[in-house]
Amino acid sequence: MVMPFRNIVSGLFAGLLGVASAVLPTASAYAVEEKEAGSADGLLLSMSKEFLENSGFVSGLGLDGSKLDYSVESLKQIDAALQKLHDELPDGTDGKDLMAAGDKQLQFVTLSLGSYVGEVLRRHLKQDARWEGFGSLSEDEKQLFGNEKDIGNAYFIRWADGVVFPMSKVRKFLANGDEDSVYFYAKVILKDTKQVDGDGTAASR
């Protein structure tokens, strides 16, 4: 049985705090620490690995760590975990409002799961996909994706044909439920870019 959301994140939050503190804000989610674009790749890859290596956190979310192999299919597990967390939030909860309230535990879950979703996309996009930080967005991109930095746009995946924001998608799932499935999100992106592997296994990068 999966523990209640607050019990999961309260009990396991400290386990990944060393890595998470590099991206968690000191006051609110709208003050995420700036990082140079060149360091974002290593930072978010570390976040993803730390998430997978913390067996207590993974199992506490009801995930099977042996199946979190960076395949597109593994995102079905992330969907299931996010749905359980969504179900425990009050009706009408808005993702941005929760983040703005300075809920570091919720921010932590968003960053942990978002970093994994992003790594799945990065490994399957057979172009030069990479993590970048908010500071690398052009002025035109900021007009499209937000002029003010928040947890949803602080880090994103860029490749030759565009950008995607995995943390924003995780935040939307927490607020809206499975209409914002990260599995279907990835399938659509990879189909649109003709990057889908036949077996859905992760490309070696």
N, C-alpha and C positions, 0 to 999 in steps of 0.2 A: 504494500500500500504506500502511495506517495504521501509524504508528510505535507502539511499545510505550507503554503508559499512562504509565509513569514518565518516559520521554523526552519525551513531549508536554508534560506539565504542568511538568516541570523546566525545559525550554527556553523555555516561553511564560509561565510564572508571573509573571515580572517585568513583562510587557507591560501587565497590567491591575492591578498591585498598588496603584496610586494610588487607584483606586476601591474595590478589594477590601479595602484596609486599613481602610476605614470600617466594615466589618462583620465582618472576620476577628478572632478572639479573640487576645489577647496570650499566653495560656497554653494554653487548651483550648477545645474547641467548646462547653463548658458555661459559658463566661464571655463570650459574645458581647456586644459593647458595646451598652449600652442606647441607643436612639434614641427621640425623641419620635414619637408616632404621626403627627403632622402632617408630619414630614420623611421618612417612610418612602416615600411615593409617589415623590418626586423621586429619592431615593437608589436605589431598586430600578429605576426607569426608566433612570437613568444606568448602572447595572450592566448592564442588558439591552443598551443601546445600545453600551456599550464592548465587550461580548462580540461583537456583530455587526460592529463596526468593526475588530476585530483579526483581519485576514484570516489571519494565520499560525496563530492559535489555532483558528479555525473550520476551516481546511483541514487542520490537524494532527489534528483529531478526525474527519476524513473527511466533513465537512459541505459542502454546496454553498450558499455564502452567498447566492447569487442567489435561492434558494428559501426562505430564512428570512424570510418576509414576514409573520409573525405570524398566518398562517392555521392552522386546526386541522390541516390536512393536513401542514403543516411539522413537526408534532410527530412524525411518522413518522421523520424524519431524526434527531431527538433520541433517539428510541427506539433507532435503529440505533447511534448513537454510544455511548449508555449500555450497550448490549449488549456492544459490543467492550470497553469498560472493565470491565464485570462479568466478562467471560470471562478477563481477565488477573488478577483478584483470586483469592486462595487459596479453595478450596472451604470452605464453612462460614463465610465472612466475614460478620460482623455489622456493619451500617451504623453503629450507635451506637458499637460498640467502636472502629471505625476513627476516628470523629470524636473520641472521648474520648482517643484516643492522641495528639491534637494534630497530626494530619497536615494541615498547612495547604494543601498542594497538593490533597488530596482535598476539603477544605472549599471551596477556591477553585472547583473544578470544580462542586461541588454548588451553590454560590451563583450561578455564572455561568449554568449550564443551568437552575437553578431560577428565576432571575429571568426568563429567556426564557419558560419554561412559564407562569409567573404572569402575564406580560404578555399572552400569548395569551388566557388566561382572562379577564383584566381587560377586554380590548378586545371580547371576544365576549359578556360578560355585559352585557345592555342595561339593567341597573339601575345604580345608583351604586356600581359596584365600585371598590375602592381598596386600595392596600397599607397595612397597618398593622404596628406593632411589638408585641412581646410585652407591653409595658406596658399596652396597651389591652384586653387580654383581661380579662373579668370573672372573679370568683372561681369562678363556676359553670363558665365555659369552661375555666379552668385545671384544674379537676377532670376535665374531659373530655379535654383536649389536653395536659396536662402542667403540673405546678406549677413545675418547674424549666426555665429557659430553656436551649435548646440550638439547634444550627444548623437543626434541623427546624422549630422553632416560633418562632424569633426574628422572622421576617417572614412575613406571610400575606396573603391576599386576603379582604377582607370585602365583602359586599354585603347587600342587604335581607333575603335569606333564609338567610344563613349565612356560614360561613368555610371556606376551603380552604388547605392548606399545601403549596405546590409544592416547596419545598426538602425537606420530609419525603418526598414521593413520589420525588424524584430519589435521595435517600439509600436508599430502599427498593429502587429498581431496581438500584442498584449492589450491594446485598446479595443480592437475590432474583432478578434477571434479569427477563425480559419478562412474568412474571406481574404485575409492577407497571408495566406500560406507561403512559407519560404520555399517549400518544395516546388510549387507551381511557379513561383517567382523565378527560381533558378532555371526550370525547364523552359520557360518563355524566353528568358535572356539567351540561353544557350541555343535554343532553336532559331531565334531571330538572327543570331550571329553564326549559325551553322557550325556550332562547336560541340554538338552532342556526340558523345561516344556511344557506340552501340550497346555496350554492356553497362554503361553508367559508372564505370570504375574511374578512380581518380587518375589523371595523367601525372606522370612523374616530372616534377619541376624542381 
